[in-house]
Amino acid sequence: VYDTSMDISWQKPLEINGDLIGYELEWYQMNNTQLNLSDRLVVEIKPDLTTYKINNLSATTWYTISVRAKTRKGFGLKRSASIESGYPPEMPSPPTNLEVISIEKRSAIIKFTPGYTGKTNILRYIIEIQMKSNNSQWENLESFNIEQSTLTLHDLHPYQLYRIRMSAVNIKGISNTSIPTEFFRTKPDVPSSVPQMLLAQ
């Protein structure tokens, strides 16, 4: 990112579902309250390219930039980011103050405070979970696009001890992991399987 230009890069979709024939890159000023079609700049990009340099921007101005892939059946969904010209994006900081505010048998709700965004928007959060047992490792649970400062964890096991930590992702990269929550225990439930063996002698 420079004062009047930006180097944009992206990755191919994981599921193209056909022959990739190109990309569409679009950008416009975020603070334009009377936005019309002439304010949206669009370029078509060859399928073998995943970078583009945008020039002639206004300095220290927020832009929304989006890219979408195209097959012969049409365009896929857009990937968008908001970036301010004149300020290169930086690595984000992890969320802080993680707190478990509700616990059920197989779910829990986590509250957190978003960290430093790195002068751009946070694309998603990575959630890692650890069970309290011998040699238990941290495992990636899910990747969330979160607009609020709470998230709901699903598919937990009843009456188990867990703790959670988070990382933030922006276009620059992945933050360090947060300080984890304290271990919390999900609520108990009825047995989920029948007794293993029934013998009569």
N, CA, C and O of each residue as an XYZ file, in Angstrom:
804
protein
N       0.846     -1.183      0.000
C       0.000      0.000      0.000
C       0.884      1.236      0.000
O       1.801      1.357      0.812
N       0.597      2.157     -0.925
C       1.324      3.413     -1.008
C       0.317      4.555     -0.882
O      -0.866      4.317     -0.638
N       0.788      5.805     -1.050
C      -0.136      6.913     -0.844
C      -1.214      6.979     -1.919
O      -2.350      7.347     -1.622
N      -0.881      6.630     -3.175
C      -1.882      6.699     -4.252
C      -1.990      5.403     -5.046
O      -2.543      5.401     -6.146
N      -1.474      4.307     -4.512
C      -1.570      3.031     -5.228
C      -1.549      1.881     -4.230
O      -1.161      2.043     -3.073
N      -1.980      0.709     -4.709
C      -1.988     -0.496     -3.884
C      -1.627     -1.694     -4.750
O      -2.050     -1.791     -5.902
N      -0.842     -2.603     -4.183
C      -0.584     -3.896     -4.814
C      -1.552     -4.908     -4.205
O      -1.495     -5.188     -3.008
N      -2.430     -5.449     -5.027
C      -3.475     -6.364     -4.570
C      -3.106     -7.787     -4.976
O      -2.646     -8.019     -6.094
N      -3.307     -8.734     -4.072
C      -3.081    -10.144     -4.399
C      -4.178    -10.988     -3.770
O      -4.802    -10.577     -2.792
N      -4.413    -12.168     -4.330
C      -5.438    -13.083     -3.835
C      -5.039    -14.497     -4.212
O      -4.040    -14.706     -4.900
N      -5.814    -15.457     -3.764
C      -5.573    -16.859     -4.085
C      -6.754    -17.423     -4.859
O      -7.876    -16.929     -4.754
N      -6.484    -18.464     -5.637
C      -7.554    -19.100     -6.396
C      -8.600    -19.697     -5.453
O      -8.263    -20.102     -4.341
N      -9.863    -19.756     -5.880
C     -10.882    -20.429     -5.058
C     -10.528    -21.895     -4.850
O      -9.932    -22.529     -5.722
N     -10.896    -22.426     -3.695
C     -10.643    -23.839     -3.433
C     -11.492    -24.727     -4.329
O     -11.049    -25.791     -4.760
N     -12.719    -24.286     -4.609
C     -13.629    -25.056     -5.460
C     -14.022    -24.189     -6.651
O     -14.892    -23.325     -6.538
N     -13.379    -24.422     -7.785
C     -13.641    -23.602     -8.972
C     -14.897    -24.072     -9.699
O     -15.636    -23.257    -10.252
N     -15.141    -25.380     -9.702
C     -16.355    -25.965    -10.302
C     -16.450    -25.718    -11.807
O     -17.531    -25.443    -12.328
N     -15.339    -25.816    -12.489
C     -15.324    -25.617    -13.935
C     -13.981    -25.061    -14.369
O     -13.021    -25.051    -13.599
N     -13.922    -24.597    -15.613
C     -12.703    -23.980    -16.128
C     -12.671    -22.514    -15.719
O     -13.579    -21.749    -16.045
N     -11.621    -22.130    -15.005
C     -11.460    -20.737    -14.593
C     -11.081    -19.898    -15.808
O     -10.075    -20.173    -16.463
N     -11.885    -18.871    -16.112
C     -11.597    -18.051    -17.291
C     -11.176    -16.632    -16.927
O     -10.896    -15.828    -17.816
N     -11.128    -16.307    -15.625
C     -10.642    -14.987    -15.255
C     -11.191    -14.511    -13.925
O     -11.932    -15.218    -13.242
N     -10.804    -13.283    -13.575
C     -11.256    -12.637    -12.348
C     -11.796    -11.245    -12.676
O     -11.439    -10.640    -13.686
N     -12.653    -10.767    -11.804
C     -13.107     -9.380    -11.866
C     -12.679     -8.690    -10.574
O     -13.038     -9.126     -9.480
N     -11.908     -7.607    -10.707
C     -11.456     -6.820     -9.564
C     -12.182     -5.481     -9.576
O     -12.220     -4.799    -10.600
N     -12.757     -5.108     -8.438
C     -13.550     -3.880     -8.345
C     -13.101     -3.079     -7.128
O     -12.757     -3.663     -6.100
N     -13.099     -1.737     -7.230
C     -12.782     -0.906     -6.072
C     -13.524      0.423     -6.150
O     -13.844      0.919     -7.230
N     -13.787      0.987     -4.965
C     -14.459      2.286     -4.883
C     -14.206      2.881     -3.502
O     -13.861      2.164     -2.564
N     -14.379      4.199     -3.384
C     -14.188      4.886     -2.111
C     -15.329      4.562     -1.157
O     -16.499      4.589     -1.540
N     -14.979      4.254      0.093
C     -16.004      3.903      1.077
C     -16.811      5.107      1.536
O     -17.997      4.972      1.836
N     -16.191      6.284      1.595
C     -16.870      7.456      2.152
C     -17.678      8.223      1.116
O     -18.117      9.343      1.375
N     -17.875      7.632     -0.046
C     -18.670      8.280     -1.092
C     -20.144      7.989     -0.827
O     -20.622      6.892     -1.116
N     -20.869      8.972     -0.277
C     -22.269      8.756      0.103
C     -23.211      8.783     -1.094
O     -24.367      8.376     -0.974
N     -22.739      9.253     -2.242
C     -23.568      9.295     -3.441
C     -22.933      8.427     -4.528
O     -22.716      8.860     -5.659
N     -22.649      7.195     -4.138
C     -21.957      6.278     -5.033
C     -22.855      5.884     -6.198
O     -24.017      5.530     -5.997
N     -22.323      5.944     -7.411
C     -23.042      5.452     -8.576
C     -22.111      4.556     -9.382
O     -20.950      4.367     -9.019
N     -22.623      4.012    -10.469
C     -21.854      3.033    -11.232
C     -20.546      3.604    -11.769
O     -19.560      2.878    -11.897
N     -20.529      4.893    -12.081
C     -19.316      5.494    -12.633
C     -18.202      5.602    -11.594
O     -17.038      5.774    -11.956
N     -18.544      5.503    -10.300
C     -17.541      5.575     -9.240
C     -16.904      4.221     -8.957
O     -15.882      4.149     -8.275
N     -17.489      3.162     -9.465
C     -16.949      1.818     -9.268
C     -16.032      1.470    -10.436
O     -16.466      1.434    -11.587
N     -14.779      1.218    -10.136
C     -13.812      0.877    -11.169
C     -13.633     -0.636    -11.199
O     -13.420     -1.268    -10.165
N     -13.722     -1.205    -12.394
C     -13.695     -2.660    -12.556
C     -12.695     -3.017    -13.645
O     -12.656     -2.380    -14.698
N     -11.886     -4.042    -13.384
C     -10.973     -4.557    -14.406
C     -11.146     -6.071    -14.499
O     -11.417     -6.740    -13.502
N     -10.986     -6.591    -15.699
C     -10.987     -8.033    -15.938
C      -9.541     -8.519    -15.953
O      -8.679     -7.891    -16.568
N      -9.276     -9.630    -15.280
C      -7.912    -10.124    -15.111
C      -7.841    -11.568    -15.592
O      -8.766    -12.349    -15.369
N      -6.741    -11.919    -16.252
C      -6.565    -13.257    -16.807
C      -6.511    -14.305    -15.695
O      -6.119    -13.993    -14.571
N      -6.902    -15.545    -16.000
C      -6.994    -16.574    -14.949
C      -5.656    -16.991    -14.354
O      -5.623    -17.528    -13.247
N      -4.547    -16.757    -15.064
C      -3.245    -17.168    -14.539
C      -2.604    -16.100    -13.660
O      -1.499    -16.300    -13.155
N      -3.283    -14.964    -13.468
C      -2.755    -13.887    -12.635
C      -3.529    -13.806    -11.325
O      -4.747    -13.982    -11.303
N      -2.814    -13.538    -10.236
C      -3.464    -13.343     -8.934
C      -2.920    -12.094     -8.237
O      -2.969    -11.992     -7.012
N      -2.405    -11.150     -9.019
C      -1.944     -9.870     -8.482
C      -2.352     -8.756     -9.434
O      -2.529     -8.977    -10.632
N      -2.499     -7.546     -8.876
C      -2.831     -6.385     -9.707
C      -2.441     -5.125     -8.937
O      -2.616     -5.056     -7.720
N      -1.916     -4.133     -9.646
C      -1.553     -2.851     -9.034
C      -2.615     -1.814     -9.385
O      -2.836     -1.515    -10.559
N      -3.269     -1.269     -8.363
C      -4.264     -0.214     -8.549
C      -3.570      1.133     -8.391
O      -2.909      1.378     -7.382
N      -3.717      2.000     -9.377
C      -3.087      3.321     -9.363
C      -4.143      4.425     -9.288
O      -5.346      4.166     -9.333
N      -3.661      5.654     -9.175
C      -4.503      6.858     -9.212
C      -5.544      6.888     -8.091
O      -6.687      7.292     -8.305
N      -5.136      6.458     -6.900
C      -6.013      6.533     -5.740
C      -5.815      7.869     -5.026
O      -4.823      8.563     -5.248
N      -6.763      8.214     -4.175
C      -6.614      9.387     -3.314
C      -5.897      8.965     -2.034
O      -6.192      7.912     -1.468
N      -4.958      9.789     -1.584
C      -4.174      9.440     -0.399
C      -5.046      9.433      0.849
O      -6.034     10.162      0.940
N      -4.660      8.593      1.812
C      -5.334      8.451      3.114
C      -6.849      8.387      2.958
O      -7.582      9.103      3.639
N      -7.303      7.536      2.066
C      -8.725      7.356      1.787
C      -9.060      5.875      1.876
O      -8.305      5.028      1.400
N     -10.199      5.570      2.490
C     -10.622      4.177      2.611
C     -11.283      3.710      1.314
O     -12.127      4.397      0.740
N     -10.872      2.524      0.875
C     -11.447      1.905     -0.319
C     -11.960      0.509      0.026
O     -11.385     -0.201      0.850
N     -13.051      0.141     -0.626
C     -13.511     -1.248     -0.606
C     -13.042     -1.907     -1.894
O     -13.316     -1.420     -2.991
N     -12.336     -3.015     -1.748
C     -11.777     -3.737     -2.891
C     -12.327     -5.153     -2.860
O     -12.320     -5.800     -1.812
N     -12.798     -5.635     -3.991
C     -13.353     -6.985     -4.042
C     -12.880     -7.692     -5.302
O     -12.590     -7.063     -6.320
N     -12.810     -9.008     -5.208
C     -12.416     -9.827     -6.354
C     -13.328    -11.051     -6.392
O     -13.706    -11.590     -5.351
N     -13.672    -11.478     -7.592
C     -14.461    -12.699     -7.751
C     -13.987    -13.441     -8.991
O     -13.544    -12.837     -9.968
N     -14.090    -14.752     -8.931
C     -13.642    -15.609    -10.025
C     -14.798    -15.894    -10.982
O     -15.970    -15.774    -10.625
N     -14.436    -16.272    -12.201
C     -15.449    -16.507    -13.224
C     -15.158    -17.796    -13.976
O     -14.024    -18.055    -14.380
N     -16.208    -18.605    -14.159
C     -16.166    -19.736    -15.083
C     -17.140    -19.438    -16.222
O     -17.726    -18.357    -16.274
N     -17.308    -20.377    -17.114
C     -18.236    -20.159    -18.230
C     -19.692    -20.093    -17.768
O     -20.566    -19.652    -18.515
N     -19.948    -20.531    -16.537
C     -21.301    -20.449    -15.988
C     -21.570    -19.106    -15.312
O     -22.713    -18.805    -14.967
N     -20.525    -18.297    -15.120
C     -20.726    -16.988    -14.511
C     -19.760    -16.732    -13.366
O     -18.771    -17.444    -13.190
N     -20.074    -15.686    -12.584
C     -19.210    -15.264    -11.487
C     -19.569    -15.984    -10.191
O     -20.729    -16.312     -9.942
N     -18.540    -16.222     -9.368
C     -18.746    -16.724     -8.018
C     -18.915    -15.573     -7.039
O     -19.090    -14.422     -7.440
N     -18.860    -15.894     -5.747
C     -19.022    -14.888     -4.707
C     -17.788    -13.996     -4.624
O     -16.687    -14.396     -5.004
N     -17.993    -12.774     -4.115
C     -16.899    -11.818     -3.981
C     -16.152    -12.024     -2.665
O     -16.742    -12.397     -1.651
N     -14.850    -11.776     -2.703
C     -14.035    -11.618     -1.500
C     -13.682    -10.143     -1.401
O     -13.066     -9.591     -2.313
N     -14.068     -9.497     -0.296
C     -13.895     -8.053     -0.164
C     -13.017     -7.714      1.029
O     -12.934     -8.471      1.996
N     -12.362     -6.561      0.942
C     -11.567     -6.029      2.043
C     -11.626     -4.515      1.987
O     -11.768     -3.928      0.914
N     -11.516     -3.885      3.152
C     -11.476     -2.424      3.242
C     -10.068     -2.001      3.637
O      -9.542     -2.453      4.654
N      -9.459     -1.134      2.835
C      -8.064     -0.752      3.031
C      -7.945      0.757      2.875
O      -8.598      1.354      2.019
N      -7.109      1.368      3.707
C      -6.869      2.804      3.610
C      -5.577      3.054      2.848
O      -4.523      2.534      3.215
N      -5.659      3.842      1.799
C      -4.459      4.184      1.044
C      -3.537      5.048      1.896
O      -3.991      5.808      2.751
N      -2.247      4.920      1.650
C      -1.282      5.710      2.404
C      -0.816      5.058      3.681
O       0.154      5.519      4.282
N      -1.482      3.987      4.122
C      -1.092      3.284      5.338
C      -1.012      1.792      5.036
O      -2.050      1.141      4.919
N       0.176      1.235      4.906
C       0.275     -0.203      4.646
C      -0.382     -1.008      5.762
O      -0.233     -0.658      6.933
N      -1.106     -2.078      5.431
C      -1.708     -2.908      6.481
C      -0.638     -3.574      7.328
O       0.454     -3.876      6.849
N      -0.964     -3.796      8.581
C      -0.052     -4.422      9.527
C      -0.675     -5.699     10.070
O      -1.862     -5.961      9.875
N       0.139     -6.481     10.748
C      -0.375     -7.699     11.362
C      -1.387     -7.336     12.450
O      -1.174     -6.379     13.194
N      -2.477     -8.086     12.548
C      -3.463     -7.797     13.597
C      -2.992     -8.305     14.956
O      -2.038     -9.076     15.056
N      -3.674     -7.860     15.980
C      -3.455     -8.371     17.332
C      -4.573     -9.349     17.680
O      -5.678     -9.229     17.153
N      -4.306    -10.302     18.547
C      -5.356    -11.269     18.900
C      -6.426    -10.631     19.776
O      -6.177     -9.605     20.409
N      -7.605    -11.222     19.818
C      -8.636    -10.753     20.748
C      -8.163    -10.885     22.195
O      -7.267    -11.671     22.505
N      -8.781    -10.106     23.063
C      -8.449    -10.144     24.488
C      -9.722    -10.382     25.300
O     -10.832    -10.368     24.767
N      -9.534    -10.598     26.592
C     -10.645    -10.726     27.552
C     -11.636    -11.820     27.150
O     -12.848    -11.625     27.243
N     -11.124    -12.967     26.705
C     -12.019    -14.077     26.380
C     -12.717    -14.557     27.648
O     -12.080    -14.784     28.676
N     -14.024    -14.707     27.559
C     -14.819    -15.082     28.730
C     -15.968    -15.985     28.294
O     -16.659    -15.696     27.318
N     -16.163    -17.069     29.018
C     -17.277    -17.976     28.757
C     -18.494    -17.439     29.499
O     -18.488    -17.360     30.727
N     -19.536    -17.071     28.763
C     -20.698    -16.437     29.396
C     -21.917    -17.351     29.440
O     -22.901    -17.027     30.105
N     -21.873    -18.486     28.745
C     -22.991    -19.432     28.790
C     -22.471    -20.818     28.440
O     -21.711    -20.978     27.485
N     -22.881    -21.822     29.212
C     -22.426    -23.197     28.995
C     -23.637    -24.118     28.970
O     -24.480    -24.074     29.866
N     -23.717    -24.954     27.937
C     -24.757    -25.969     27.839
C     -24.096    -27.344     27.714
O     -22.881    -27.467     27.875
N     -24.891    -28.370     27.428
C     -24.360    -29.730     27.340
C     -23.374    -29.886     26.185
O     -22.336    -30.533     26.324
N     -23.711    -29.286     25.048
C     -22.898    -29.479     23.844
C     -22.526    -28.163     23.159
O     -22.129    -28.155     21.994
N     -22.655    -27.072     23.876
C     -22.327    -25.770     23.285
C     -21.905    -24.797     24.379
O     -22.123    -25.032     25.567
N     -21.300    -23.708     23.946
C     -20.898    -22.644     24.869
C     -20.821    -21.340     24.086
O     -20.570    -21.340     22.881
N     -21.038    -20.235     24.781
C     -20.947    -18.910     24.170
C     -19.748    -18.188     24.766
O     -19.596    -18.113     25.985
N     -18.897    -17.658     23.891
C     -17.675    -16.970     24.288
C     -17.814    -15.485     23.959
O     -18.252    -15.119     22.868
N     -17.440    -14.647     24.903
C     -17.399    -13.202     24.691
C     -15.940    -12.764     24.643
O     -15.107    -13.301     25.374
N     -15.622    -11.785     23.780
C     -14.237    -11.342     23.664
C     -14.189     -9.878     23.235
O     -15.183     -9.312     22.780
N     -13.017     -9.285     23.390
C     -12.777     -7.917     22.931
C     -11.871     -7.967     21.709
O     -10.756     -8.479     21.811
N     -12.305     -7.452     20.545
C     -11.444     -7.481     19.353
C     -10.141     -6.726     19.594
O     -10.116     -5.725     20.310
N      -9.071     -7.210     18.995
C      -7.774     -6.556     19.117
C      -7.543     -5.536     18.008
O      -8.468     -5.154     17.292
N      -6.309     -5.109     17.884
C      -5.907     -4.146     16.856
C      -6.106     -4.759     15.474
O      -5.675     -5.887     15.231
N      -6.754     -4.030     14.567
C      -7.105     -4.592     13.260
C      -5.965     -4.550     12.251
O      -6.035     -5.224     11.224
N      -4.911     -3.772     12.518
C      -3.814     -3.664     11.562
C      -4.103     -2.707     10.422
O      -3.603     -2.892      9.312
N      -4.920     -1.667     10.692
C      -5.261     -0.637      9.702
C      -6.018     -1.189      8.502
O      -5.982     -0.603      7.420
N      -6.695     -2.300      8.686
C      -7.586     -2.863      7.679
C      -8.636     -3.667      8.421
O      -8.630     -3.696      9.652
N      -9.540     -4.323      7.699
C     -10.595     -5.050      8.400
C     -10.164     -6.484      8.702
O      -9.351     -7.069      7.986
N     -10.723     -7.033      9.771
C     -10.482     -8.426     10.133
C     -11.336     -9.309      9.230
O     -12.553     -9.139      9.153
N     -10.694    -10.249      8.549
C     -11.413    -11.128      7.626
C     -12.139    -12.248      8.361
O     -13.260    -12.608      8.002
N     -11.500    -12.795      9.389
C     -12.103    -13.901     10.128
C     -11.303    -14.136     11.404
O     -10.240    -13.552     11.611
N     -11.839    -15.001     12.248
C     -11.152    -15.421     13.462
C     -10.957    -16.936     13.429
O     -11.840    -17.675     12.993
N      -9.810    -17.382     13.887
C      -9.529    -18.809     14.009
C      -9.746    -19.204     15.466
O      -9.187    -18.587     16.373
N     -10.556    -20.233     15.684
C     -10.885    -20.698     17.027
C     -10.177    -22.027     17.267
O     -10.301    -22.954     16.467
N      -9.436    -22.117     18.369
C      -8.776    -23.364     18.746
C      -9.312    -23.823     20.095
O      -9.630    -23.011     20.964
N      -9.407    -25.146     20.251
C      -9.984    -25.719     21.460
C      -9.052    -26.797     22.001
O      -8.369    -27.486     21.243
N      -9.036    -26.926     23.314
C      -8.218    -27.949     23.966
C      -9.033    -28.605     25.069
O      -9.642    -27.920     25.892
N      -9.045    -29.945     25.084
C      -9.675    -30.686     26.171
C      -8.648    -30.912     27.273
O      -7.457    -31.062     27.001
N      -9.114    -30.935     28.509
C      -8.208    -31.158     29.633
C      -8.036    -32.650     29.833
O      -8.829    -33.295     30.517
N      -6.987    -33.189     29.226
C      -6.662    -34.606     29.365
C      -5.171    -34.760     29.112
O      -4.503    -33.804     28.718
N      -4.653    -35.948     29.334
C      -3.222    -36.176     29.161
C      -2.819    -35.974     27.702
O      -3.434    -36.535     26.794
N      -1.775    -35.165     27.487
C      -1.214    -34.927     26.153
C      -2.236    -34.362     25.167
O      -2.129    -34.590     23.962
N      -3.200    -33.645     25.664
C      -4.204    -33.055     24.778
C      -3.602    -31.879     24.012
O      -2.966    -31.006     24.603
N      -3.805    -31.860     22.696
C      -3.261    -30.817     21.837
C      -4.342    -29.790     21.494
O      -5.538    -30.074     21.558
N      -3.888    -28.592     21.131
C      -4.817    -27.599     20.609
C      -5.272    -28.029     19.217
O      -4.457    -28.450     18.396
N      -6.568    -27.924     18.956
C      -7.123    -28.289     17.660
C      -7.921    -27.117     17.101
O      -8.607    -26.408     17.836
N      -7.817    -26.926     15.776
C      -8.644    -25.916     15.123
C     -10.095    -26.364     15.161
O     -10.441    -27.434     14.662
N     -10.933    -25.536     15.754
C     -12.350    -25.879     15.851
C     -13.108    -25.354     14.641
O     -13.750    -26.122     13.924
N     -13.037    -24.054     14.415
C     -13.737    -23.452     13.289
C     -13.067    -22.134     12.933
O     -12.248    -21.606     13.685
N     -13.434    -21.621     11.775
C     -13.008    -20.286     11.356
C     -14.265    -19.451     11.154
O     -15.128    -19.801     10.349
N     -14.362    -18.351     11.883
C     -15.585    -17.565     11.923
C     -15.399    -16.219     11.245
O     -14.351    -15.587     11.374
N     -16.422    -15.786     10.523
C     -16.560    -14.382     10.142
C     -17.476    -13.745     11.180
O     -18.686    -13.969     11.163
N     -16.909    -12.958     12.073
C     -17.646    -12.452     13.227
C     -17.773    -10.941     13.139
O     -16.771    -10.236     13.023
N     -18.998    -10.445     13.193
C     -19.222     -9.005     13.209
C     -19.488     -8.503     14.621
O     -19.333     -7.312     14.893
N     -19.886     -9.391     15.517
C     -20.100     -9.022     16.905
C     -19.014     -9.658     17.759
O     -18.219    -10.459     17.268
N     -18.983     -9.302     19.029
C     -17.898     -9.759     19.893
C     -18.298    -10.978     20.719
O     -17.819    -11.151     21.840
N     -19.173    -11.825     20.173
C     -19.501    -13.103     20.802
C     -19.513    -14.181     19.730
O     -19.728    -13.897     18.552
N     -19.284    -15.412     20.144
C     -19.375    -16.538     19.221
C     -19.918    -17.740     19.973
O     -19.706    -17.881     21.177
N     -20.617    -18.600     19.255
C     -21.200    -19.802     19.837
C     -20.451    -21.024     19.330
O     -20.309    -21.219     18.123
N     -19.975    -21.843     20.253
C     -19.277    -23.079     19.921
C     -20.268    -24.232     19.968
O     -21.031    -24.366     20.925
N     -20.254    -25.060     18.938
C     -21.163    -26.198     18.857
C     -20.374    -27.510     18.856
O     -19.146    -27.513     18.772
N     -21.101    -28.614     18.952
C     -20.537    -29.966     18.833
C     -19.520    -30.282     19.930
O     -18.566    -31.025     19.699
N     -19.720    -29.722     21.114
C     -18.903    -30.106     22.259
C     -19.475    -31.376     22.883
O     -20.601    -31.771     22.579
N     -18.703    -32.006     23.747
C     -19.158    -33.214     24.429
C     -19.622    -32.870     25.842
O     -19.025    -32.017     26.498
N     -20.684    -33.527     26.316
C     -21.163    -33.235     27.673
C     -20.128    -33.590     28.744
O     -19.362    -34.543     28.605
N     -20.132    -32.801     29.803
C     -19.348    -33.043     31.016
C     -17.857    -33.208     30.723
O     -17.188    -34.077     31.283
N     -17.353    -32.347     29.827
C     -15.930    -32.338     29.503
C     -15.346    -30.965     29.821
O     -16.039    -29.949     29.773
N     -14.057    -30.961     30.147
C     -13.352    -29.711     30.411
C     -12.702    -29.207     29.128
O     -11.977    -29.940     28.456
N     -12.972    -27.949     28.798
C     -12.424    -27.328     27.596
C     -11.841    -25.960     27.943
O     -12.174    -25.362     28.966
N     -10.971    -25.487     27.073
C     -10.618    -24.074     27.057
C     -10.421    -23.643     25.605
O     -10.170    -24.472     24.730
N     -10.537    -22.340     25.360
C     -10.574    -21.794     24.004
C      -9.523    -20.695     23.877
O      -9.259    -19.960     24.828
N      -8.930    -20.595     22.692
C      -8.114    -19.433     22.357
C      -8.424    -19.024     20.918
O      -8.978    -19.812     20.152
N      -8.069    -17.794     20.552
C      -8.454    -17.244     19.258
C      -7.279    -16.535     18.595
O      -6.345    -16.085     19.259
N      -7.349    -16.447     17.263
C      -6.423    -15.635     16.472
C      -7.248    -14.822     15.480
O      -8.324    -15.246     15.059
N      -6.737    -13.656     15.112
C      -7.395    -12.801     14.126
C      -6.642    -12.873     12.802
O      -5.421    -13.031     12.778
N      -7.388    -12.754     11.695
C      -6.800    -12.831     10.355
C      -7.200    -11.589      9.566
O      -8.386    -11.276      9.455
N      -6.206    -10.877      9.014
C      -6.488     -9.826      8.037
C      -5.684    -10.118      6.773
O      -5.087    -11.189      6.662
N      -5.658     -9.194      5.824
C      -4.989     -9.477      4.556
C      -3.477     -9.586      4.710
O      -2.802    -10.094      3.814
N      -2.935     -9.116      5.834
C      -1.496     -9.204      6.073
C      -1.095    -10.564      6.621
O       0.000    -11.047      6.335
N      -1.970    -11.189      7.406
C      -1.629    -12.487      7.963
C      -2.439    -12.808      9.206
O      -3.506    -12.241      9.438
N      -1.909    -13.731     10.004
C      -2.580    -14.250     11.195
C      -1.878    -13.718     12.435
O      -0.649    -13.728     12.511
N      -2.648    -13.259     13.395
C      -2.084    -12.738     14.637
C      -1.534    -13.874     15.498
O      -1.723    -15.051     15.191
N      -0.858    -13.503     16.570
C      -0.537    -14.476     17.608
C      -1.838    -14.977     18.229
O      -2.896    -14.378     18.036
N      -1.756    -16.063     18.966
C      -2.951    -16.568     19.640
C      -3.211    -15.767     20.912
O      -2.295    -15.229     21.534
N      -4.467    -15.706     21.268
C      -4.866    -14.974     22.468
C      -4.506    -15.760     23.725
O      -4.143    -16.934     23.658
N      -4.612    -15.097     24.861
C      -4.551    -15.808     26.140
C      -5.803    -16.678     26.234
O      -6.906    -16.168     26.038
N      -5.671    -17.961     26.526
C      -6.856    -18.829     26.520
C      -7.791    -18.543     27.689
O      -7.408    -17.921     28.680
N      -9.012    -19.009     27.545
C      -9.960    -18.946     28.655
C      -9.509    -19.903     29.755
O      -8.642    -20.750     29.542
N     -10.102    -19.755     30.916
C      -9.953    -20.785     31.943
C     -10.680    -22.044     31.460
O     -11.588    -21.963     30.632
N     -10.280    -23.196     31.977
C     -11.010    -24.413     31.640
C     -12.445    -24.314     32.154
O     -12.684    -23.867     33.276
N     -13.387    -24.733     31.327
C     -14.791    -24.762     31.731
C     -15.358    -26.143     31.418
O     -14.903    -26.816     30.493
N     -16.358    -26.556     32.199
C     -16.947    -27.885     32.024
C     -18.347    -27.753     31.440
O     -19.178    -27.004     31.954
N     -18.598    -28.484     30.365
C     -19.942    -28.518     29.806
C     -20.875    -29.273     30.748
O     -20.431    -30.061     31.583
N     -22.170    -29.022     30.602
C     -23.152    -29.636     31.491
C     -23.262    -31.141     31.224
O     -23.008    -31.585     30.104
N     -23.638    -31.933     32.238
C     -23.798    -33.377     32.036
C     -25.052    -33.693     31.225
O     -25.938    -32.853     31.067
N     -25.105    -34.907     30.722
C     -26.245    -35.365     29.934
C     -26.451    -36.846     30.218
O     -25.630    -37.472     30.888
N     -27.542    -37.407     29.713
C     -27.776    -38.843     29.855
C     -26.735    -39.597     29.038
O     -26.185    -39.030     28.094
N     -26.443    -40.870     29.369
C     -25.488    -41.637     28.561
C     -25.926    -41.680     27.099
O     -27.110    -41.824     26.797
N     -24.961    -41.554     26.206
C     -25.277    -41.522     24.774
C     -25.141    -42.883     24.110
O     -25.329    -42.997     22.899
N     -24.814    -43.928     24.887
C     -24.743    -45.277     24.329
C     -25.247    -46.272     25.361
O     -25.337    -45.963     26.549
N     -25.572    -47.463     24.896
C     -26.085    -48.512     25.780
C     -24.925    -49.189     26.489
O     -23.785    -49.042     26.050
N     -25.172    -49.939     27.585
C     -24.096    -50.710     28.219
C     -23.426    -51.641     27.218
O     -24.064    -52.132     26.287
N     -22.126    -51.879     27.420
C     -21.334    -52.608     26.432
C     -21.681    -54.085     26.345
O     -21.648    -54.660     25.258
N     -22.010    -54.705     27.461
C     -22.206    -56.154     27.419
C     -23.223    -56.557     28.477
O     -23.242    -56.006     29.578
N     -24.068    -57.524     28.132
C     -25.057    -58.055     29.069
C     -24.954    -59.570     29.048
O     -25.235    -60.196     28.026
N     -24.548    -60.173     30.178
C     -24.337    -61.613     30.259
C     -25.238    -62.217     31.327
O     -25.558    -61.571     32.325
N     -25.636    -63.442     31.107
C     -26.380    -64.209     32.110
C     -25.701    -65.554     32.269
O     -25.382    -66.210     31.278
N     -25.475    -65.974     33.515
C     -24.810    -67.261     33.758
C     -25.683    -68.140     34.631
O     -25.301    -69.266     34.951
